Amino acid sequence: MIIQKEIILKPKQRGFYLITDEIVSQLNDLDKFCSGLAHIFIKHTSASLTINENVDPTVRTDMESFFNKIVPENATYFEHTLEGTDDMTSHLKNSILGSSITVPITNGKLNLGTWQGIYLCEHRNYGGARKIVVTVIG
């Protein structure tokens, strides 16, 4: 069986956000899968997805601080700045973290570890609504 759903996330300011519950709440048929895979893809080049700790919010703050340090907005060598100083840096952060993740499904649930959650990594200062496509195969 295969299902596919496009989910629109509300606009968020720059940062790292847990979106696991937001995704799961929109997958009404997930409980019909005994086993399988959920492929989760973001349809943007200035935001990304990753899996990391879901308990301590300082992890998300530290992730933001780290990526801002390794890809600084004030670098003078970027040419792609027409949409702002956060534009090219957002593309680079997307390339580092990635546009998709895959999560196993077991007994109708995402089979994440105890301390794992799905992050939306918003790299623009004001990125707007983000579209996520979830494809479940099982």
KAWOUR-V662063 format. One record per helix or strand of 2 or more residues. SS is the DSSP state (helix for helix, strand for strand). FROM is the first residue (numbers start at 1). LEN is the number of residues. If there is no record, write none. Layout:
ss=SS from=FROM len=LEN
ss=SS from=FROM len=LEN
//
This chain:
ss=strand from=2 len=8
ss=strand from=13 len=6
ss=helix from=20 len=5
ss=helix from=30 len=3
ss=strand from=35 len=8
ss=strand from=47 len=7
ss=helix from=57 len=14
ss=helix from=85 len=13
ss=strand from=100 len=7
ss=strand from=109 len=2
ss=strand from=116 len=11
ss=strand from=130 len=8
//
